[in-house]
Amino acid sequence: MYSKTFATAACAAGFLLSAPAAAEVIDQSDDGFVTQDGATVNASPQAVWLALITPGEWWNDAHTWSGDADNMTLEPQANGCFCERIPATEEDGAIGLAGSVRHMTVVQSFPRRVLRMRGGLGPLQSEPADGVLTITMKGNEDNTETQINWTYVVGGHMRFEVPVIAKAVDGVMSQQLTGLTEKLGGAVGGRDAVPSPDSDETTDEPADEPEAGDASVDGDEGDDSAGEGGDGSPEETAEAPPKRAIDAADVLDALDALATTRGE
């Protein structure tokens, strides 16, 4: 659970030692940070979307309040809740007293293209700081592969040292993306490189988000409701910078320092 996860980092560190990753804190200031990750999977945007909105099937149990990701649900509509049920226990005679947690609130749901949610995850929930998680999906020409981009922007007052919490959150976000890709059969050729802050690929808004009135959606083959934009040819992209592997030892240090800061 969250209260223990950030104090004991073995789970996160063990994961990072075994999996290649391109996660990176791409921006940081005195009152916020941006973490970004990406992966490509052998699955259509439709399959990615359906997996994404069922977090109980891939979210890591260690990063829940109840200790069981099966208790997590996501309603993919504006104002929908990314929530977690806290099952009732019979401890101390508290029979039938179930609880719940709101992890984030959906602010944009564009099936097969974009899911954006607002909220402070994990230890950030107790802070005035807020976060916006944007997950974009883009299929290739025949929708047999999908590129997933995962960006979490955090800003506002928090009682943590920003470099410490940023590194810890970055590692956890990468872990969740890995859970999603493994649900879909694993990332193709390892994880995608993350654009550097100075790269032309990095923009304030994801380039592949639908514009207002844009009816074209990358769907499965045979889906007559999904149109194609342009001539259907693949877009040219700038050459990605070299991948940066996450240093598990650094994440261990960050999580231990975070636990110390919180007095756990």
PyMOL commands that set and color helices and strands:
alter all, ss='L'
color gray80, all
select helices_A, chain A and resi 2-5+10-18+45-52+55-57+61-63+69-71+91-93+122-126+162-183+248-262
alter helices_A, ss='H'
color red, helices_A
select strands_A, chain A and resi 24-29+32-41+72-74+81-86+99-110+114-118+130-139+146-155+187-191
alter strands_A, ss='S'
color yellow, strands_A
deselect
rebuild
show_as cartoon
